[in-house]
Amino acid sequence: MPPSAPAAPPARPFPLWWLVLATTATQAFASMSTMSPSTVAPALGASLDLPTSLIGYLVTMIYAGAIATSLIGGAVVRRLGACRASQLALALCATGILLVAGGWLPALAVGAFVMGLGYGFTNPAASHLLSRFATGPRINLIFSIKQTGVPWGGMLAGLLIPSAALAVGWQGGISLVALFCLTLMVLLQVSRRQWDDDRDANVRLFTSPLAAIALVWRSKGLRLISLAAMTLSFSQLCFTTFLVALLVEELSYTLVAAGLVLSLSQVVSVAARLVWGWMADRLGDSLKVLKLLIVLLILAAATVPMLAPDWPAAAIYGVFILIGATAVGWNGVYMAAVARLAPAGQIGAATGGSLVLTFAGVLGGPAAFAASTGLTGGYAASYGLIVLAGLAGLACIVMAQKHLRTGAAA
């Protein structure tokens, strides 16, 4: 009998650099879409004859949508593939931002919710891809690189949108984000066959929407890390949502100057995410790094109520840059910790379930912060809420460390 033909070699995945770039860019544009209304909050409020603090409730709608899709994010990734789920996320973000740009109050709320639906798919999809193709000793750093997409999105939003809003109006300024999302959605198609070769058409999407939460809640380590992330996400969204309003209305900054401060805080948080990820890999202890950055966040947030227009600009910049490095810099180390503690084959589901708890902090955070401004007398005074959230998160990390040490000893 003639010798059998050799088996065809498996399809070679795209290079790791492209995977990291694609997942980071998806995160950046999705984040940019969710942050864009905040960068034009004073102009948006003026056009609707509503107070600027309304933006806090808009952000709540965004993360209500994110919670909804996080519940099924793992199942969608397994059913459609992580690449297709990322494309779906970008399409939803583009649709939502165009609805917000319409400037009609009911469409504003719907658009925010649709943006959130898209944002909720990004992390389960990216975690699935990175866990398949980027395993190794630098996993914290790789996840941290991907999570720099959040501050990159904030930086782009702070730099581009206020200036564009001055030139073409706030609707035109935020509409640029939809173009970015749709362009990337098309570019991702080149990788779909290789990245989605593990999709399973038999997976049911709505078998149990609470299964992902139950998966996380049964594991004490995952539960405590997720609760700590809830407090950190609370702080992150309060910071990014109201920074421009605080600077404009309480510290006498112009809209463009305030956008520059927001951008600088995001640039620093990009570097901080890489540093935190490198430290976690170096120390072999992501919880120790999370504990350190929470302590720094508490100290910086406690300084904000003392700020005044006559403070040196360098001091004001320094306070908000430190908050950016901590309140916006924690996500990569957290995502890597969740992926490491997740049961085999359930990283997407564990990530989605953990993010439901994380987004719960976001869901209540900006709304609570907006409401507190009436009680405390302003945005700066309301930073006391971030201090309290930081203390709660610190307690969760300490308990998680104790639990994991006990489990390892057993």
C-alpha positions in Angstrom: 0.0 0.0 0.0 1.3 3.5 -0.8 2.3 5.5 2.3 -0.4 7.7 3.6 0.0 11.4 3.0 1.3 13.4 5.9 -1.3 15.3 8.0 -1.6 18.9 7.2 0.0 21.2 9.8 -2.5 23.0 12.0 -3.2 26.6 11.0 -0.7 28.9 12.6 -2.2 31.5 14.9 -1.5 35.2 14.2 1.6 36.5 16.0 1.2 37.3 19.7 1.9 41.0 19.2 -1.1 41.2 16.9 -3.3 39.4 19.5 -2.2 41.8 22.2 -2.6 44.8 20.0 -6.1 43.8 18.8 -7.4 43.0 22.3 -5.9 46.2 23.6 -7.3 48.3 20.8 -10.8 46.7 21.3 -10.6 47.6 25.0 -9.4 51.1 24.1 -12.2 52.0 21.7 -14.9 50.4 23.9 -13.6 52.4 26.8 -13.3 55.5 24.7 -17.0 55.2 23.8 -18.1 54.8 27.4 -16.0 57.8 28.6 -16.8 60.2 25.7 -20.0 61.6 27.3 -18.0 62.5 30.4 -15.5 64.5 28.4 -18.2 66.8 27.1 -20.4 66.7 30.2 -20.6 70.5 30.7 -21.5 71.0 27.0 -23.9 68.1 27.0 -25.7 69.3 30.1 -25.9 72.9 28.8 -27.5 71.7 25.5 -30.2 69.8 27.4 -30.6 72.5 30.1 -29.7 69.9 32.8 -27.1 69.9 35.6 -23.7 68.5 34.7 -24.0 65.9 37.5 -26.6 64.1 35.3 -23.6 62.4 33.7 -23.4 60.2 36.7 -26.7 58.6 36.0 -25.7 58.2 32.3 -22.7 56.2 33.4 -25.0 54.1 35.6 -27.0 53.2 32.5 -23.7 52.2 30.6 -22.7 49.8 33.3 -26.2 48.4 33.7 -25.8 47.3 30.1 -22.3 45.9 30.9 -23.7 43.8 33.7 -26.4 42.3 31.4 -23.9 41.1 28.8 -21.3 40.0 31.4 -23.8 37.5 32.7 -23.7 35.7 29.3 -20.3 36.8 28.1 -18.6 33.4 28.7 -21.4 31.6 26.8 -21.3 34.1 23.9 -17.5 33.6 23.6 -17.9 29.8 23.5 -20.8 29.9 21.1 -19.6 32.6 18.6 -15.9 32.7 19.3 -13.9 35.4 21.1 -13.1 37.3 17.9 -16.7 37.5 16.9 -17.7 38.5 20.4 -15.2 41.4 20.2 -16.6 42.5 16.8 -20.1 42.4 18.3 -18.8 44.6 21.2 -17.5 47.2 18.9 -20.7 47.3 16.8 -22.8 47.8 19.9 -20.4 50.6 21.2 -20.7 52.4 17.8 -24.5 52.1 17.8 -24.7 53.4 21.4 -22.5 56.4 20.8 -24.5 57.4 17.7 -27.7 57.3 19.8 -26.1 59.5 22.4 -24.9 61.9 19.7 -28.6 62.4 18.7 -28.9 64.7 21.8 -32.5 63.5 22.6 -32.8 62.6 26.3 -34.6 59.3 25.9 -32.1 58.2 23.2 -29.3 59.3 25.4 -30.3 56.7 28.1 -30.8 54.0 25.5 -27.5 54.8 23.8 -25.7 54.6 27.1 -27.2 51.2 27.8 -26.3 49.9 24.3 -22.7 51.1 24.8 -22.7 49.1 28.0 -23.9 46.0 26.3 -20.9 46.2 24.0 -18.4 47.0 26.8 -19.6 43.9 28.8 -18.4 41.6 26.0 -14.8 42.9 25.8 -13.1 41.4 28.8 -14.5 37.8 28.6 -13.5 37.7 25.0 -10.0 39.1 25.6 -9.4 36.9 28.6 -10.3 33.8 26.6 -8.0 34.7 23.8 -5.0 35.6 26.0 -5.4 32.5 28.1 -5.3 30.4 25.0 -2.4 32.0 23.1 -0.4 34.0 25.7 0.3 31.5 28.5 3.6 31.8 30.3 5.5 33.4 33.2 4.6 37.0 32.0 0.9 36.5 32.1 0.3 39.4 34.6 2.3 41.7 32.3 0.4 40.6 29.2 -3.0 41.1 30.8 -1.8 44.5 32.1 -0.8 45.5 28.6 -4.2 44.5 27.3 -5.9 46.4 30.2 -3.9 49.6 29.2 -6.7 49.9 26.6 -8.9 51.4 29.3 -6.6 54.4 30.0 -5.6 54.6 26.3 -9.3 55.1 25.6 -9.6 57.7 28.3 -6.5 59.5 27.1 -7.8 59.6 23.5 -11.2 60.7 24.7 -9.7 63.5 26.8 -7.4 64.7 24.0 -9.6 64.4 21.0 -13.2 64.9 21.9 -13.2 68.3 23.8 -11.1 69.8 20.9 -13.4 68.3 18.3 -16.4 69.5 20.2 -15.2 73.0 20.1 -14.8 72.7 16.3 -17.9 70.8 15.3 -20.1 70.6 18.4 -20.2 67.9 21.1 -22.3 65.6 18.9 -19.8 65.6 16.2 -16.9 65.2 18.6 -18.2 62.0 20.2 -19.3 60.6 16.8 -15.7 60.1 15.9 -15.6 57.3 18.4 -18.2 55.3 16.4 -15.9 55.5 13.3 -13.0 54.1 15.3 -15.0 51.2 16.6 -16.4 50.3 13.2 -13.0 50.4 11.5 -11.5 48.1 14.1 -14.5 45.8 13.8 -13.7 45.3 10.1 -10.0 44.8 10.7 -10.6 42.0 13.3 -12.2 39.8 10.6 -8.7 38.8 9.3 -8.1 36.8 12.5 -11.5 35.3 13.0 -10.8 31.9 11.5 -7.7 31.2 13.6 -8.9 32.8 16.9 -12.4 31.3 16.8 -11.5 27.7 15.8 -12.7 26.5 19.3 -16.2 27.9 19.0 -19.1 25.5 19.8 -22.4 26.1 18.1 -24.1 23.8 20.6 -23.5 26.0 23.6 -26.7 27.5 24.9 -26.5 31.2 25.7 -29.3 31.5 28.3 -29.2 28.3 30.2 -28.6 30.0 33.5 -27.8 33.7 33.5 -26.6 33.5 37.2 -24.3 30.6 36.6 -21.3 32.8 36.1 -21.9 34.6 39.4 -22.4 31.3 41.2 -19.1 30.0 39.8 -17.3 33.0 41.3 -19.2 33.1 44.6 -18.4 29.4 45.3 -14.7 30.2 45.3 -13.8 32.3 48.3 -10.6 33.6 46.6 -12.5 34.7 43.5 -15.3 36.2 45.6 -13.0 38.3 47.7 -10.9 39.5 44.7 -14.1 40.4 42.9 -15.5 42.4 45.8 -12.2 44.3 46.0 -12.5 45.0 42.3 -16.0 46.3 43.0 -14.6 49.0 45.3 -11.8 49.8 42.8 -14.2 50.1 39.9 -16.4 52.4 42.1 -13.4 54.6 42.6 -12.3 54.5 38.9 -15.6 55.5 37.5 -16.2 58.2 40.1 -12.8 59.6 39.2 -13.0 59.5 35.4 -16.7 60.5 35.3 -16.5 63.7 37.4 -12.8 64.8 36.9 -13.6 67.3 34.1 -16.6 68.7 35.9 -14.6 69.1 39.1 -11.8 70.9 37.3 -14.1 73.2 35.3 -16.7 74.0 38.0 -14.6 74.0 41.2 -11.0 74.7 40.2 -11.7 77.2 37.3 -10.1 75.1 34.5 -11.3 75.5 30.8 -12.9 72.4 29.2 -9.8 71.8 27.1 -7.4 72.2 30.0 -9.5 69.8 32.1 -9.5 67.3 29.3 -5.7 67.6 29.3 -5.5 66.7 33.0 -7.8 63.7 32.3 -5.6 62.6 29.4 -2.4 62.9 31.5 -3.9 60.8 34.3 -4.8 58.2 31.7 -1.3 58.3 30.2 0.3 57.7 33.6 -2.2 54.9 34.3 -1.0 53.1 31.1 2.6 53.0 32.5 1.3 52.2 35.9 -0.6 49.1 34.6 2.6 47.8 33.1 4.5 48.5 36.3 1.9 46.8 38.5 1.9 43.8 36.1 5.7 43.6 36.1 5.7 43.8 39.9 3.1 41.1 40.2 5.2 38.8 38.0 8.4 39.7 39.8 7.0 39.1 43.2 4.7 36.2 42.2 2.0 37.8 44.3 -0.7 39.9 42.6 -2.6 40.5 45.8 0.4 42.2 47.4 0.5 44.6 44.5 -3.2 45.3 44.7 -2.9 46.0 48.4 -0.1 48.6 47.7 -2.0 50.4 45.1 -5.1 50.6 47.2 -3.2 52.2 50.0 -1.8 54.8 47.6 -5.3 55.5 46.2 -6.7 56.1 49.7 -3.9 58.6 50.4 -4.4 60.5 47.1 -8.2 60.6 47.4 -8.0 61.9 50.9 -6.1 65.0 49.5 -8.7 66.0 46.9 -11.1 67.8 49.3 -8.3 70.1 50.3 -7.6 71.3 46.7 -8.3 74.9 45.8 -7.9 77.1 42.6 -4.8 78.8 44.2 -2.9 75.5 44.6 0.1 75.1 42.3 -0.9 73.4 39.0 1.9 70.9 39.5 0.4 69.8 42.9 -3.1 69.5 41.4 -1.7 67.5 38.5 0.3 65.3 40.8 -2.8 64.4 42.9 -4.9 63.3 40.0 -2.0 61.6 38.3 -1.5 59.4 41.4 -5.2 58.6 41.4 -5.0 57.7 37.8 -2.1 55.4 38.4 -4.0 53.6 41.1 -7.8 53.9 40.5 -7.3 53.3 36.8 -4.2 51.1 37.0 -5.4 48.0 38.9 -7.3 46.1 36.2 -4.6 44.0 34.5 -3.3 42.5 37.8 -6.9 41.7 38.8 -7.8 40.1 35.4 -4.7 37.9 35.6 -5.6 36.8 39.1 -9.1 35.9 38.1 -7.8 33.9 35.1 -5.4 32.1 37.3 -8.0 31.1 39.9 -10.7 30.2 37.4 -11.6 26.5 36.9 -10.1 24.9 33.8 -12.1 25.7 30.7 -14.2 28.3 32.4 -12.0 31.4 32.3 -14.5 33.3 30.2 -17.4 32.4 32.5 -15.3 33.3 35.6 -14.3 36.6 34.1 -17.8 37.4 33.2 -19.1 36.5 36.7 -16.4 38.4 38.4 -17.1 41.4 36.2 -20.8 41.4 37.2 -19.7 42.1 40.8 -17.1 44.6 39.6 -19.6 46.4 37.5 -22.0 46.6 40.4 -19.5 49.1 42.0 -19.7 51.1 38.8 -23.4 50.8 38.6 -23.9 52.5 42.0 -20.7 54.5 42.1 -21.3 57.5 39.8 -25.0 57.8 40.8 -24.0 57.8 44.5 -21.3 60.3 43.8 -23.7 62.5 41.9 -26.2 62.4 44.7 -23.5 63.0 47.3 -22.5 66.3 45.7 -25.7 67.8 47.0 -24.9 66.7 50.5 -21.2 67.4 50.7 -21.2 70.7 48.8 -19.3 69.6 45.7 -17.3 67.1 43.7 -14.1 67.4 45.7 -15.7 66.9 49.0 -17.4 63.7 47.7 -14.0 62.0 47.4 -14.6 60.8 50.9 -16.7 58.1 49.2 -13.6 56.9 47.4 -11.6 56.8 50.6 -14.3 54.6 52.2 -14.4 52.4 49.2 -10.7 52.0 49.3 -10.7 50.9 52.9 -13.4 48.3 52.1 -11.3 47.0 49.2 -8.2 46.8 51.3 -10.0 44.7 53.8 -11.1 42.3 51.1 -7.5 41.9 49.8 -6.2 41.2 53.3 -8.9 38.5 53.8 -8.1 37.0 50.3 -4.4 36.8 51.2 -5.2 35.0 54.4 -7.5 32.6 52.7 -5.1 31.7 49.9 -2.2 31.2 52.4 -4.4 28.9 54.5 -5.4 26.9 51.4 -1.8 26.6 50.2 -0.7 25.4 53.7 -3.5 22.8 53.7 
